[in-house]
Amino acid sequence: MVISERENHLRNASMTGPEWMPCYVSISGATWNQLRGELEEVLVRHPILFPDFKRGQRDYDKRDFGPGQRANEKFTDAWGCVWVTSIDGLEGQVVQSPLDNWDKLQEYRAPDPLKQDDRGPANWESAREHVKKAQKECRLTYGGLPHGFFFMRLQYLRGFENLMADIAADAPQLPELAEIVLEHNKKVVDEWLSMGIDWITCGDDLGTQTASIISPQDFRKWVVPAYKKLMRPCRAAGAHVVLHSDGYIMELMDDLIECGVTIINPQDLCNGIDNLARYVKGRICIALDIDRQKIVPFGTRSEIRDLIEEEVRKLGSSRGGLEMIAGIYPPTPPENVDALCEALEEFRTYWFDRGGK
C-alpha cells in the first residue's frame, strides 16, 4: 500500500512503520550561484528528490539572495542586530549588537512578532491560508521559529563574548533579557499551534566541533527552562517538535528530549554515527544532517555512498525514525551532489524493501 507523504512523515517521526525514509537536499544560494547550469543537469536526473524542478526555471542574473545574504551589504534585522556576509547566498554574522551594553536594556523593545518577522513584515493571514490549503490536500503542515530563536538570539543581542561572560558571572540583567526573547517566541508558537499544524521547527546552534558551547549545567540553568515553556505546549497540542543544532550536542541530548524534542537534527560526523546509534536511536526520530565538511564536498563517489550506507544501516530501522537532510555549500562540485543524490535514492527504501539486509 502506498501511503501519502504526510502519513509517511508522521509514521517515520513516531516510529510506527513508514514506507520510505524521508530525504531532503537543500542547496544554498551560494552553490546555485557557483554551479548554475551544471547543478540543473544534476537535479533533473533525480526527480524523486526534486519532483518539481525544471531546467531554466531560475534566472541567475536577477537573483536576489535576500536580506542578510547579499555580499558586503549591511542589514539590520527587526531586533536591531546588524548582519554582514562576504559571500552571496550565505548567511553572514552579526557585527553589531543592539545590547552590547546593559545600559541599553531599559529602553530596548523587542519586535512584535504578530507584525514583524526577523527580516520583514509578518503575514500570518497568508500563513493560515497556506496551512489550510495543505490540510485540505492532506499534506504535512508545519511552522516554526527562526534559526537562532533563543540561545543564539541572546548571542546576537549581546554579542558572543558578552553573553559568555554574562553566563559565567550570572549577570543580573540576563533573566530579563531571556524573558523578553521567550515571550516573543511564545507568541509565534501560539500562532502556529492555533492552526493545528503537524510540527514546529526550530534551530539553535548549541555546539562547537567538540563540545557544547556552554556547559550542560549552564545549559540547564539558562536554556532548558525556556525550551520547556516553548516545546511542551507543542507536545500537548499533538505537534512534533523538530530541533536543529550545529555542533557537538551529545552531552545535551537527554535534556533536549526532556524538553519535548521529538525530531532531532544533529550533524553526523561531528556527533559521531556510533554515538547517535548508541544514545539516540529509538528514543526520538533522527533527522540526520549529512556531512558538509569532508566527505560530501571533497570525497569520492564511493566514499559518499559508503557514508550514506553506514548511516542508514546503523541509524535506520524498519520502524522508521531516521530522516536524512543534506545541505549543499561551496566548494561541493556537481559530481558530488549527483553521487549524494544517487546514494539517497538507493538507500531511502533500504529498511523497507530489503528489511535491512
SULJOVEN-V956278 format. One record per residue. RES is the residue in one small letter. PSI is psi in whole degrees, -180 to 180 (* if undefined). D_CENTER is the distance of its C-alpha to the mean C-alpha in Angstrom with 1 decimal. Layout:
BEGIN
res=RES psi=PSI d_center=D_CENTER
res=RES psi=PSI d_center=D_CENTER
END
This chain:
BEGIN
res=m psi=129 d_center=31.0
res=v psi=121 d_center=28.1
res=i psi=168 d_center=25.7
res=s psi=160 d_center=23.4
res=e psi=-40 d_center=19.8
res=r psi=-48 d_center=18.9
res=e psi=-38 d_center=21.2
res=n psi=-42 d_center=19.9
res=h psi=-47 d_center=16.3
res=l psi=-39 d_center=17.8
res=r psi=-39 d_center=20.2
res=n psi=-43 d_center=17.7
res=a psi=-37 d_center=15.5
res=s psi=0 d_center=18.9
res=m psi=51 d_center=20.4
res=t psi=29 d_center=23.4
res=g psi=71 d_center=24.0
res=p psi=177 d_center=22.0
res=e psi=-11 d_center=23.7
res=w psi=162 d_center=21.1
res=m psi=121 d_center=17.8
res=p psi=135 d_center=15.0
res=c psi=140 d_center=13.9
res=y psi=140 d_center=11.9
res=v psi=114 d_center=12.6
res=s psi=117 d_center=10.8
res=i psi=124 d_center=13.4
res=s psi=155 d_center=13.3
res=g psi=-33 d_center=16.1
res=a psi=-38 d_center=17.8
res=t psi=-42 d_center=18.2
res=w psi=-44 d_center=19.6
res=n psi=-30 d_center=21.9
res=q psi=-46 d_center=23.0
res=l psi=-33 d_center=23.6
res=r psi=-117 d_center=24.4
res=g psi=-32 d_center=27.0
res=e psi=-38 d_center=26.5
res=l psi=-36 d_center=22.9
res=e psi=-41 d_center=24.3
res=e psi=-31 d_center=26.7
res=v psi=-48 d_center=24.1
res=l psi=-38 d_center=22.1
res=v psi=-16 d_center=25.3
res=r psi=-5 d_center=26.1
res=h psi=67 d_center=23.1
res=p psi=-21 d_center=23.4
res=i psi=-41 d_center=21.7
res=l psi=-26 d_center=18.3
res=f psi=65 d_center=19.3
res=p psi=-24 d_center=21.7
res=d psi=2 d_center=22.0
res=f psi=139 d_center=22.3
res=k psi=144 d_center=25.8
res=r psi=141 d_center=27.4
res=g psi=7 d_center=28.2
res=q psi=-6 d_center=25.8
res=r psi=134 d_center=24.3
res=d psi=100 d_center=26.6
res=y psi=-29 d_center=25.7
res=d psi=-22 d_center=28.5
res=k psi=17 d_center=27.3
res=r psi=126 d_center=23.5
res=d psi=115 d_center=22.1
res=f psi=-10 d_center=18.9
res=g psi=163 d_center=18.4
res=p psi=134 d_center=18.9
res=g psi=-6 d_center=17.6
res=q psi=17 d_center=17.3
res=r psi=124 d_center=21.0
res=a psi=132 d_center=22.7
res=n psi=25 d_center=25.0
res=e psi=117 d_center=24.7
res=k psi=140 d_center=24.1
res=f psi=131 d_center=22.1
res=t psi=120 d_center=22.3
res=d psi=-178 d_center=19.6
res=a psi=-20 d_center=20.7
res=w psi=-7 d_center=20.7
res=g psi=10 d_center=23.1
res=c psi=135 d_center=20.9
res=v psi=124 d_center=22.0
res=w psi=149 d_center=19.6
res=v psi=138 d_center=20.8
res=t psi=154 d_center=19.6
res=s psi=-5 d_center=22.1
res=i psi=126 d_center=20.6
res=d psi=130 d_center=20.3
res=g psi=5 d_center=16.9
res=l psi=141 d_center=14.9
res=e psi=136 d_center=13.4
res=g psi=-143 d_center=16.3
res=q psi=161 d_center=17.0
res=v psi=124 d_center=18.9
res=v psi=-9 d_center=22.6
res=q psi=122 d_center=24.2
res=s psi=133 d_center=23.4
res=p psi=-20 d_center=25.2
res=l psi=41 d_center=26.0
res=d psi=-13 d_center=27.1
res=n psi=130 d_center=30.2
res=w psi=-20 d_center=30.5
res=d psi=-21 d_center=33.4
res=k psi=-10 d_center=31.2
res=l psi=-39 d_center=29.5
res=q psi=-35 d_center=32.4
res=e psi=-3 d_center=32.2
res=y psi=140 d_center=28.5
res=r psi=126 d_center=27.0
res=a psi=155 d_center=23.3
res=p psi=154 d_center=22.6
res=d psi=112 d_center=23.2
res=p psi=-16 d_center=20.0
res=l psi=-14 d_center=22.3
res=k psi=-27 d_center=23.6
res=q psi=120 d_center=21.2
res=d psi=173 d_center=17.5
res=d psi=-37 d_center=16.2
res=r psi=26 d_center=17.5
res=g psi=179 d_center=20.0
res=p psi=144 d_center=21.9
res=a psi=148 d_center=20.4
res=n psi=77 d_center=21.5
res=w psi=-28 d_center=21.2
res=e psi=-44 d_center=24.0
res=s psi=-39 d_center=22.3
res=a psi=-42 d_center=19.2
res=r psi=-42 d_center=21.8
res=e psi=-39 d_center=23.5
res=h psi=-44 d_center=20.5
res=v psi=-44 d_center=19.8
res=k psi=-42 d_center=23.5
res=k psi=-44 d_center=23.8
res=a psi=-39 d_center=21.0
res=q psi=-41 d_center=22.7
res=k psi=-33 d_center=26.1
res=e psi=6 d_center=24.9
res=c psi=39 d_center=23.4
res=r psi=159 d_center=19.9
res=l psi=136 d_center=16.7
res=t psi=138 d_center=16.0
res=y psi=157 d_center=12.9
res=g psi=-177 d_center=12.1
res=g psi=175 d_center=9.9
res=l psi=153 d_center=10.0
res=p psi=155 d_center=9.2
res=h psi=131 d_center=7.0
res=g psi=42 d_center=9.6
res=f psi=-26 d_center=11.1
res=f psi=-74 d_center=13.6
res=f psi=-45 d_center=14.3
res=m psi=-32 d_center=13.2
res=r psi=-40 d_center=15.0
res=l psi=-39 d_center=18.1
res=q psi=-45 d_center=17.9
res=y psi=-41 d_center=17.8
res=l psi=-37 d_center=20.7
res=r psi=-23 d_center=22.8
res=g psi=143 d_center=22.0
res=f psi=-52 d_center=20.7
res=e psi=-40 d_center=24.2
res=n psi=-45 d_center=25.4
res=l psi=-41 d_center=22.7
res=m psi=-40 d_center=23.4
res=a psi=-38 d_center=27.1
res=d psi=-46 d_center=26.6
res=i psi=-43 d_center=25.0
res=a psi=-34 d_center=27.7
res=a psi=3 d_center=30.4
res=d psi=55 d_center=29.3
res=a psi=129 d_center=29.6
res=p psi=-21 d_center=31.2
res=q psi=-17 d_center=29.3
res=l psi=-40 d_center=25.9
res=p psi=-37 d_center=26.0
res=e psi=-44 d_center=26.9
res=l psi=-42 d_center=24.0
res=a psi=-38 d_center=21.5
res=e psi=-38 d_center=23.2
res=i psi=-47 d_center=22.8
res=v psi=-41 d_center=19.1
res=l psi=-48 d_center=19.0
res=e psi=-38 d_center=21.3
res=h psi=-48 d_center=19.4
res=n psi=-36 d_center=16.3
res=k psi=-38 d_center=18.7
res=k psi=-40 d_center=20.1
res=v psi=-47 d_center=16.9
res=v psi=-43 d_center=16.1
res=d psi=-40 d_center=19.8
res=e psi=-47 d_center=19.8
res=w psi=-43 d_center=17.1
res=l psi=-31 d_center=19.0
res=s psi=-16 d_center=22.2
res=m psi=-6 d_center=21.2
res=g psi=37 d_center=20.9
res=i psi=162 d_center=17.4
res=d psi=-37 d_center=16.2
res=w psi=158 d_center=12.9
res=i psi=131 d_center=10.9
res=t psi=144 d_center=7.1
res=c psi=153 d_center=6.3
res=g psi=133 d_center=5.0
res=d psi=113 d_center=8.1
res=d psi=112 d_center=9.1
res=l psi=-8 d_center=12.1
res=g psi=157 d_center=13.8
res=t psi=-168 d_center=16.1
res=q psi=-27 d_center=17.2
res=t psi=-7 d_center=19.5
res=a psi=167 d_center=19.0
res=s psi=153 d_center=17.1
res=i psi=-40 d_center=17.7
res=i psi=164 d_center=20.0
res=s psi=155 d_center=22.1
res=p psi=-34 d_center=21.3
res=q psi=-46 d_center=24.2
res=d psi=-33 d_center=22.9
res=f psi=-44 d_center=19.4
res=r psi=-31 d_center=21.4
res=k psi=-43 d_center=23.5
res=w psi=-24 d_center=21.2
res=v psi=-45 d_center=17.7
res=v psi=-45 d_center=18.4
res=p psi=-39 d_center=20.8
res=a psi=-43 d_center=18.4
res=y psi=-44 d_center=15.6
res=k psi=-42 d_center=18.4
res=k psi=-24 d_center=19.7
res=l psi=-37 d_center=16.4
res=m psi=-37 d_center=15.4
res=r psi=-36 d_center=18.9
res=p psi=-31 d_center=20.0
res=c psi=-45 d_center=17.2
res=r psi=-38 d_center=18.6
res=a psi=-30 d_center=22.0
res=a psi=-1 d_center=21.4
res=g psi=11 d_center=20.3
res=a psi=138 d_center=16.6
res=h psi=153 d_center=14.0
res=v psi=118 d_center=11.4
res=v psi=124 d_center=7.9
res=l psi=124 d_center=6.5
res=h psi=140 d_center=4.1
res=s psi=128 d_center=6.8
res=d psi=157 d_center=8.6
res=g psi=176 d_center=12.3
res=y psi=119 d_center=14.7
res=i psi=14 d_center=14.1
res=m psi=-37 d_center=16.8
res=e psi=-8 d_center=19.1
res=l psi=-4 d_center=16.8
res=m psi=-44 d_center=15.9
res=d psi=-41 d_center=18.9
res=d psi=-41 d_center=18.2
res=l psi=-40 d_center=14.7
res=i psi=-41 d_center=16.4
res=e psi=-34 d_center=19.2
res=c psi=-29 d_center=17.1
res=g psi=5 d_center=16.1
res=v psi=130 d_center=12.8
res=t psi=-17 d_center=13.6
res=i psi=115 d_center=10.6
res=i psi=136 d_center=9.1
res=n psi=81 d_center=6.6
res=p psi=159 d_center=8.9
res=q psi=142 d_center=10.4
res=d psi=-65 d_center=13.7
res=l psi=-30 d_center=16.6
res=c psi=-45 d_center=15.7
res=n psi=-23 d_center=15.8
res=g psi=120 d_center=18.4
res=i psi=-43 d_center=18.6
res=d psi=-36 d_center=21.7
res=n psi=-45 d_center=20.2
res=l psi=-38 d_center=17.5
res=a psi=-38 d_center=20.3
res=r psi=-39 d_center=22.6
res=y psi=-14 d_center=20.7
res=v psi=-39 d_center=17.8
res=k psi=130 d_center=18.9
res=g psi=-16 d_center=20.5
res=r psi=-48 d_center=19.4
res=i psi=168 d_center=16.0
res=c psi=137 d_center=14.1
res=i psi=114 d_center=12.2
res=a psi=87 d_center=9.4
res=l psi=128 d_center=10.4
res=d psi=108 d_center=8.8
res=i psi=141 d_center=12.2
res=d psi=130 d_center=14.2
res=r psi=9 d_center=14.1
res=q psi=-33 d_center=16.8
res=k psi=-72 d_center=19.8
res=i psi=-47 d_center=20.4
res=v psi=-47 d_center=18.5
res=p psi=-30 d_center=19.7
res=f psi=-9 d_center=23.1
res=g psi=175 d_center=24.0
res=t psi=170 d_center=26.5
res=r psi=-42 d_center=26.0
res=s psi=-36 d_center=27.3
res=e psi=-38 d_center=25.0
res=i psi=-44 d_center=21.9
res=r psi=-42 d_center=23.4
res=d psi=-38 d_center=24.4
res=l psi=-49 d_center=20.9
res=i psi=-42 d_center=19.5
res=e psi=-45 d_center=22.7
res=e psi=-44 d_center=22.5
res=e psi=-41 d_center=19.0
res=v psi=-43 d_center=20.0
res=r psi=-45 d_center=23.3
res=k psi=-31 d_center=22.2
res=l psi=-15 d_center=19.1
res=g psi=174 d_center=20.0
res=s psi=154 d_center=22.7
res=s psi=-17 d_center=24.8
res=r psi=-19 d_center=23.4
res=g psi=-155 d_center=19.9
res=g psi=9 d_center=16.9
res=l psi=126 d_center=15.2
res=e psi=163 d_center=12.7
res=m psi=132 d_center=11.9
res=i psi=125 d_center=9.3
res=a psi=119 d_center=10.9
res=g psi=131 d_center=10.1
res=i psi=123 d_center=13.6
res=y psi=156 d_center=15.0
res=p psi=146 d_center=18.7
res=p psi=35 d_center=21.0
res=t psi=122 d_center=20.0
res=p psi=161 d_center=23.1
res=p psi=-34 d_center=23.4
res=e psi=-28 d_center=25.1
res=n psi=-34 d_center=22.2
res=v psi=-43 d_center=19.8
res=d psi=-44 d_center=22.6
res=a psi=-41 d_center=23.0
res=l psi=-48 d_center=19.4
res=c psi=-41 d_center=19.6
res=e psi=-42 d_center=23.0
res=a psi=-41 d_center=21.9
res=l psi=-42 d_center=19.0
res=e psi=-37 d_center=21.7
res=e psi=-41 d_center=24.2
res=f psi=0 d_center=22.4
res=r psi=-24 d_center=20.4
res=t psi=16 d_center=23.5
res=y psi=-47 d_center=24.8
res=w psi=-9 d_center=24.9
res=f psi=-31 d_center=26.3
res=d psi=-38 d_center=28.9
res=r psi=-2 d_center=30.1
res=g psi=26 d_center=29.3
res=g psi=22 d_center=27.7
res=k psi=* d_center=30.9
END
